[in-house]
Amino acid sequence: MAMAIAKSSALGLAFTFLCCYDAIICSRASPDDFPQCLSASIPSQLVFTQSSPSFTSVLVSSIRNPRFFTPTTVRPRWIVTPTNASHVQAAVVCGRRHGVRLRVRSGGHDYEGLSYRSQRPEVFAVVDLSSLRAVRIDTRSSTAWVDSGATLGELYYAVGQASDRLAFPAGLCPTIGVGGHFSGGGFGTLLRKYGLASDNVLDAVLVDAKGRLLDQTAMGSDVFWALRGGGGESFGIVLSWQVRLVPVPPTVTVFRIPVTAGEGALDVVTRWQEVAPALPDDLFIRALLQNQSATFESLYLGTCDALVPVMRRRFPELGMNRTHCQEMTWIQTVPYFFLGAGATVEDILNRTTSLSTYTKMTSDYVRQAIPRDAWPSIFGKLAQPNAGLMILDPYGARISAVPESATPFPHRAGVLYNIQYVSFWMAKGDGSAHTKWIRDLYAFMEPHVSSSPREAYFNYRDLDLGENVVVGNVSSYDAGKVWGEKYFMDNYKRLAMVKGEIDPDDYFRNEQSIPPLVPGN
């Protein structure tokens, strides 16, 4: 089992600390003594203070958005880079003892940077899991254990090395960290065939707010349910995941077809809304809208010979033919979709961060097709100065067959597609024109998307949807409904009840963490 689970030494450490746990949380120990507490269990070279020569380079190593690396950004006072489970347990117990909250970073892709920065002044440390990144493949059982600090690219690469007939259904970006991605849902080109990444999680190893190391059995069914789509950072620190690998044929087919407005993009997108969610589950076609064009990207789990007649019959409006096909292995599709032509499978192992592109994102869900007469205005918004793009991912098939309450991720039956709105800019500055564009587009889209609540995808986090309000040192359940029901719908209440069981004092907290709902309160 992952981490070995290091149970003998790690659980012994937790027990030692837990003997005085109740006294710890009531003590007035100073945050300044946090590093000294850590030093009893964690080698000094794994802990970085703001005065450490390497502090900035370690902090920046997984910052994906320079909007959150400015002189005014509220940064951690310490960064802990654990190399085993006992280090994480010590960080939790010392954090509780000394009044230091922890934020957890696996890949740094949190869209609001909440894994490594705070919106408000706060004394906190970051637990950076990038050194916990092992991937262990078992082809006989078609399963894998993957540590939270691994990237999707590292997971995919390990699967591809083990077999050309196995895959894992998760996101397109290979630098995303497994920990945050799995705990928020996680979808990509296999979502219609195999659902979310979190739908394929079989077990997990969690350090809770008491410093205990828990597997699925020890944490209980409610907490295990919550981790698979409810945001793991609310409930503790997930160190490792056991996942189900899924079968794919040795040859798959991809295509990328751009269609301009002059070539009928509005008509093709209008038709796509009805076709894409109803196609066979082996076929995924997403649409990227930018400027005055739509680009259709597809993965088909089969050969070009089998795909062409399906496209002619089901989606003739796109005009796809044999010349558009590229056949390859599943692992080769990962660089194809994210890095483009010429990229190699080895390129998906690159974790290098670029701080050149500033971004702001948000999301919507569409349950009724947007009428043809609305699309000219939408395309007009995409042609404005400072405009970004819209990414439309089709649902249907497996992702929609799972009951809404089976996992915290509720966007299932009846969803046609997800929209990701992306604004980006290269120059330094506040990006106000670009953020205004995305906020205006989001407001404009309101009549055309889901309502009551207006649904959003947790992994496309957006603080514009609302932030926690802390009352009596605990996040308010009622205030959290404003954003929580958009992400989780009716599952928000159950998540809050689980939080009340595993972390009633709200130790693991950020601006959009699940508030605890404790019976009787």
Number of C-alpha atoms within 10 A of each C-alpha: 15 21 18 9 18 15 16 9 12 21 19 14 19 22 15 11 19 16 10 11 18 11 11 19 17 12 13 11 15 11 20 13 15 21 20 13 18 22 15 10 16 22 13 13 9 15 20 23 16 14 10 12 10 11 18 14 10 16 21 18 18 25 24 25 23 17 19 22 18 9 7 7 15 18 24 25 18 23 25 25 24 22 18 18 25 25 20 30 27 24 27 27 26 26 25 24 25 21 22 25 22 28 24 24 27 28 27 27 22 23 20 23 20 21 24 28 23 20 16 10 11 14 17 22 25 24 25 28 26 22 15 21 22 20 23 18 21 13 14 6 9 16 21 24 23 28 29 32 27 26 29 28 27 25 26 25 22 20 25 19 11 15 16 16 18 22 24 26 24 26 24 21 18 24 23 25 29 29 29 27 28 29 27 27 27 25 24 20 26 27 27 29 20 23 26 27 27 27 24 21 21 16 19 25 26 28 22 23 23 21 28 27 26 19 20 16 12 13 18 12 11 16 23 25 19 26 28 28 28 32 25 25 24 29 31 28 28 27 27 28 26 21 22 23 23 16 15 19 15 17 16 23 23 26 21 19 15 15 20 16 15 9 11 14 23 23 15 22 26 17 19 22 23 17 15 25 24 17 20 15 20 19 25 25 24 25 25 18 24 18 18 18 22 25 19 20 18 19 23 25 23 19 18 22 11 12 22 17 15 15 17 14 9 14 18 15 16 20 12 18 15 12 9 14 21 15 18 16 18 24 26 19 23 25 21 19 19 14 17 11 9 8 15 16 18 12 14 24 19 12 18 11 14 14 16 13 14 21 20 22 20 24 23 24 23 22 17 15 16 18 11 13 11 13 16 14 11 17 21 12 22 22 16 11 11 18 23 24 21 25 19 25 25 29 32 24 22 18 23 20 14 18 13 17 16 12 20 26 29 25 25 20 17 14 19 24 26 23 20 20 21 19 23 19 18 12 10 11 9 10 19 9 14 21 21 14 21 25 18 12 16 15 10 13 15 12 9 16 19 18 14 8 15 18 23 27 24 26 23 19 22 20 15 9 15 16 20 24 17 16 10 7 10 17 25 17 22 13 16 23 20 15 25 31 19 23 30 27 22 16 20 25 20 19 27 24 22 25 26 19 17 20 23 19 18 22 23 24 22 22 18 24 23 31 34 28 23 16 8 4 5
